[in-house]
Amino acid sequence: MKYWLHRITGGSNAWPLSVELFKKGYISIGWCDFAREGESNLVKIRAGASSFDAMMENEGYRLPRNRWNLWRFVNEMEEGDIVIVPMPYSFSVCRIADNIVISNETIDSSLLEDCDGEPVTRKEDGYLYNKSDEIVDLGFYRKVDIIARDIPRDKYADQALSSRMKIRQTNANIDDLDGSVNDAISAFRDQKPINLKETLMESAAPLVLEKIRTLQNDTKFEALVEWYMKSLGARVDTPWKGESPTEEGDADRIAYFDNIGFAIMIQIKKHSGITDDWAVTQIKGYAANHNFGEYATALWVISSGDGFSEEAQRLAEETGVRLVDGLQFSRMILEAGLEGMAL
């Protein structure tokens, strides 16, 4: 499977038909002079480079460099290949459906309608004509299956793909950008545009978590949670461990947001692996045995672990406890910024 860039936008007379054909699942190329005897000329193109060049010269073209656009369209694009079709502000991705090249001789006349619904006519001279009786410079066509249509360039094309779509030639092999193309398709399907902040978060958060696990003990991790809450504007208290019997639950920090009358009770777990439901039980018990007056309250469990057990997730959902695992907390730290951290 190969990857291609192919423009269907050749010429103002061709554009209205080529765009409509693409909507119907066909990519197109010009060279309408060769489409008058489309099938016999396809044989000549496929016979090899010397036959192809002779056909060009017989038509009076000499040997222009852009002839290789037609060569690639006919000879090198194959069934299953991926094709990027650039538009002014977007691009679409399709797959070559078969190894058949259609010419003006063989195209289904029912497809010959432009984007305004006006018919395009194939006349006896082998050319296509629009409603103004102007020649439409299209000659050859390939059936494609659309994978993704109208992907915004600025949101989903990375620098390499975006730059390549600016080339002036009609088509080009872009096998070296297969990763960029596949990433764009996946991001578009997931509706996750390219975003520098998000990219930095994805790269940095695992590193932050690694350092938390290796450089901090339980006490320092609790202090880190306290710093985070203070960075958000909270006043943070550390409950005395002797104030509540074990059966009455436990909280490691209380974050008070006095200006909005809100308090968060937090149970903090420093470990790797999966955090079980005991943390949820502890913070739930603490909340049940403590009154915060006029403060609205929330219950959190912050863990440096990889995630939470199914039982912990179930219990948290039932009791309204927010679960924050190590990677999530690392992202939260990055969101808050590192100013003032002395841990």
C-alpha positions in Angstrom: 0.0 0.0 0.0 1.3 3.4 -1.0 0.3 6.9 0.1 -0.4 9.7 -2.5 -1.2 13.3 -2.7 -3.5 14.1 -5.6 -5.1 17.4 -6.6 -8.5 17.3 -8.3 -8.7 21.1 -8.7 -7.1 21.6 -12.2 -8.6 24.7 -14.0 -11.6 26.8 -13.4 -13.7 24.9 -16.0 -12.7 21.5 -14.4 -13.3 22.4 -10.8 -17.2 22.3 -10.7 -17.2 18.8 -12.2 -14.2 17.4 -10.4 -15.5 18.4 -7.0 -18.9 16.9 -7.7 -17.3 13.7 -9.0 -15.3 13.5 -5.8 -18.5 13.7 -3.7 -19.6 10.6 -5.8 -16.4 8.7 -5.1 -14.1 9.5 -8.1 -10.8 11.4 -8.3 -9.9 12.9 -11.6 -7.1 14.4 -13.6 -6.9 16.6 -16.8 -5.1 15.7 -20.0 -8.3 15.8 -21.9 -6.5 15.7 -25.2 -5.6 12.1 -24.5 -9.1 11.2 -23.4 -10.5 11.5 -26.9 -9.0 8.1 -27.6 -9.0 7.2 -23.9 -8.8 3.4 -24.0 -6.2 3.2 -26.8 -4.1 5.8 -25.1 -4.3 4.0 -21.7 -2.8 1.0 -23.5 0.1 3.2 -24.7 0.7 4.7 -21.3 0.8 1.3 -19.7 3.1 0.0 -22.3 6.0 1.8 -20.8 7.8 5.1 -20.6 9.0 5.2 -24.2 5.5 4.5 -25.5 4.1 7.1 -23.1 6.6 9.7 -24.3 5.9 8.9 -28.0 2.2 9.5 -27.3 3.0 12.8 -25.8 5.1 13.9 -28.7 2.6 12.7 -31.3 0.0 15.0 -29.6 2.4 17.9 -29.9 3.3 18.2 -26.2 7.0 17.6 -26.4 8.0 16.1 -23.1 6.7 18.3 -20.2 7.8 17.4 -16.7 4.2 17.4 -15.5 3.4 14.4 -17.8 4.5 12.2 -14.9 1.4 13.3 -13.0 -0.7 11.4 -15.6 1.8 8.5 -15.5 1.4 8.1 -11.8 -2.3 8.4 -12.0 -2.6 5.6 -14.5 0.4 3.3 -13.8 1.5 3.7 -10.2 -1.7 4.3 -8.2 -3.1 0.9 -7.3 -6.1 -0.7 -5.5 -5.8 -0.2 -1.8 -3.5 2.9 -2.0 -4.3 5.8 0.3 -4.9 9.2 -1.4 -4.9 12.6 0.2 -7.0 15.1 -1.7 -6.2 18.7 -0.7 -8.8 21.5 -0.8 -8.2 25.2 0.0 -8.8 24.9 3.7 -9.3 21.2 4.2 -8.3 17.8 2.9 -10.0 14.4 2.4 -8.6 10.9 2.6 -9.7 8.1 0.3 -8.6 4.6 -0.8 -8.3 3.5 -4.5 -11.1 1.1 -5.0 -9.8 -0.9 -7.9 -7.2 -1.0 -10.7 -9.6 0.4 -13.4 -8.8 3.7 -15.0 -11.9 5.4 -16.5 -11.6 7.8 -19.4 -14.0 10.2 -21.1 -14.8 7.3 -23.4 -16.0 5.0 -20.7 -17.2 7.2 -17.8 -20.9 6.8 -16.9 -22.7 9.8 -18.4 -25.0 10.0 -15.4 -22.0 11.1 -13.4 -21.4 14.2 -15.6 -23.1 16.9 -13.6 -21.3 19.8 -12.0 -21.6 21.1 -8.4 -24.4 23.4 -9.4 -26.5 20.6 -10.8 -25.7 21.6 -14.4 -25.1 18.8 -16.9 -21.6 18.3 -18.5 -21.9 16.9 -22.0 -19.5 14.5 -23.8 -19.5 15.4 -27.5 -18.4 13.4 -30.6 -14.9 15.0 -30.5 -14.3 13.2 -27.2 -14.1 16.3 -25.0 -16.4 17.3 -22.2 -18.3 20.6 -22.4 -19.9 22.7 -19.6 -23.2 24.7 -19.9 -21.2 27.6 -21.5 -19.9 25.2 -24.2 -16.4 25.5 -22.8 -14.1 22.5 -22.8 -13.7 20.9 -19.3 -10.1 19.8 -19.0 -10.7 16.4 -17.4 -9.8 13.2 -19.0 -9.3 10.3 -16.6 -10.8 9.0 -13.4 -10.3 6.5 -10.6 -13.0 5.1 -8.3 -12.2 5.7 -4.6 -13.7 4.9 -1.2 -13.9 7.9 1.1 -12.2 7.3 4.5 -12.5 10.8 5.9 -13.9 13.9 4.2 -13.3 17.6 4.7 -10.7 17.4 7.5 -9.7 21.0 8.5 -6.0 21.5 7.7 -5.2 23.9 10.6 -6.6 21.5 13.2 -5.5 18.0 12.0 -2.5 18.3 9.6 0.9 18.3 11.3 3.7 20.5 10.0 5.1 17.9 7.6 1.7 17.0 6.0 0.6 20.7 5.9 3.9 21.6 4.1 3.5 18.8 1.6 0.0 19.9 0.7 1.4 23.2 -0.5 3.4 21.6 -3.4 2.2 22.9 -6.8 2.3 19.6 -8.8 -0.9 17.6 -9.3 0.2 14.5 -7.5 3.1 12.9 -5.6 4.1 9.9 -3.6 4.0 10.7 0.1 4.9 7.3 1.6 7.2 9.1 4.0 4.2 10.8 5.6 2.2 7.7 6.3 2.3 8.3 10.1 1.2 11.9 9.6 -1.8 10.8 7.5 -2.8 8.0 9.9 -2.5 10.4 12.9 -4.7 12.9 11.1 -7.4 10.4 10.4 -7.4 9.1 14.0 -7.5 12.5 15.5 -10.3 13.6 13.2 -12.4 10.6 14.0 -11.8 11.1 17.7 -12.4 14.9 17.3 -9.0 15.6 19.0 -7.3 18.4 17.0 -3.6 18.9 17.1 -2.9 21.1 20.2 0.5 22.1 21.5 -0.6 22.2 25.1 -2.2 18.7 24.9 0.8 17.3 23.2 3.1 18.7 25.9 0.8 17.4 28.5 0.9 13.9 27.1 4.7 14.0 26.9 5.4 15.6 30.3 2.8 14.0 32.6 4.4 10.5 32.6 7.7 12.1 33.4 6.2 14.1 36.3 4.6 10.9 37.7 7.8 9.0 37.4 9.6 11.7 39.5 6.8 11.8 42.0 7.1 8.1 42.6 10.9 8.0 42.8 11.6 11.3 44.6 8.8 11.6 47.1 7.8 9.6 50.2 4.3 9.6 51.7 4.8 12.8 53.6 6.2 14.7 50.6 3.4 13.5 48.4 0.8 14.8 50.9 2.7 18.1 50.9 2.6 18.1 47.1 -1.2 17.7 47.2 -1.3 20.6 49.7 0.8 22.8 47.5 -1.5 22.0 44.5 -4.6 23.1 46.5 -2.9 26.2 47.7 -1.9 27.0 44.1 -5.6 27.0 43.3 -6.3 29.5 46.1 -7.3 27.2 48.9 -6.5 27.4 52.6 -5.4 23.9 53.6 -5.6 22.2 56.9 -4.1 18.9 58.0 -6.6 17.0 60.3 -5.1 15.6 63.5 -5.0 11.9 63.1 -6.2 11.3 66.6 -9.4 13.4 66.2 -11.3 10.5 64.6 -11.3 6.8 65.4 -10.4 4.6 62.4 -14.1 3.5 62.0 -15.0 7.2 61.6 -12.8 7.5 58.5 -9.8 9.5 57.6 -8.8 12.6 55.6 -5.2 13.7 54.9 -6.0 17.3 53.9 -9.0 19.7 53.9 -8.8 22.4 51.2 -11.1 25.4 52.0 -12.0 27.8 49.2 -13.3 30.5 51.6 -14.3 32.9 48.9 -16.9 30.5 47.5 -17.7 28.6 50.6 -16.4 25.3 49.3 -14.3 22.6 51.0 -12.6 19.4 49.6 -11.8 16.5 51.9 -8.9 14.6 50.4 -7.6 11.1 51.1 -4.0 10.8 49.7 -2.3 7.5 48.7 1.3 7.3 47.7 2.0 4.0 45.9 2.2 2.4 42.5 -0.2 -0.1 41.0 -4.0 -0.1 41.6 -5.6 1.8 44.5 -8.4 -0.3 46.2 -11.7 0.8 47.7 -10.3 1.3 51.2 -9.3 4.9 50.3 -12.9 5.6 49.2 -14.3 4.1 52.4 -11.9 6.2 54.5 -12.9 9.5 53.0 -16.6 8.6 52.9 -16.4 7.7 56.6 -14.7 11.0 57.4 -17.3 13.0 55.6 -20.1 11.2 57.5 -18.6 12.2 60.9 -17.6 15.8 60.3 -19.7 18.9 59.9 -18.3 21.8 57.8 -21.1 24.2 58.6 -22.0 26.4 55.7 -19.3 25.0 53.4 -20.4 22.9 50.4 -18.2 19.9 50.3 -16.6 17.4 47.9 -14.7 14.2 48.5 -11.5 13.3 46.6 -9.0 10.5 46.6 -5.7 11.4 45.0 -3.4 8.5 44.3 0.1 8.3 42.7 -1.0 4.8 41.5 -1.9 3.7 38.0 -5.6 3.6 38.5 -8.4 2.3 40.8 -10.0 -1.1 41.3 -13.4 -1.8 39.9 -14.8 -1.9 43.5 -13.2 1.5 44.2 -14.7 3.0 41.1 -18.1 1.5 41.8 -18.1 2.8 45.4 -16.9 6.2 44.3 -19.7 6.5 41.8 -22.3 5.6 44.4 -21.0 8.1 47.0 -19.8 10.9 44.7 -16.1 10.6 45.4 -13.8 12.0 42.8 -10.9 9.6 42.0 -7.6 11.1 40.7 -4.9 8.7 39.7 -1.2 9.5 39.3 -1.2 10.5 35.7 -4.3 12.7 36.2 -2.7 14.4 39.1 0.5 14.9 37.2 -1.5 16.7 34.4 -3.2 18.8 37.1 0.2 19.9 38.4 1.3 20.9 35.0 -2.0 22.8 34.4 -1.4 24.7 37.6 2.2 25.5 36.8 5.3 25.1 38.9 5.7 28.6 40.4 6.2 28.5 44.1 6.9 24.8 44.3 9.7 24.1 46.8 9.2 20.3 47.2 
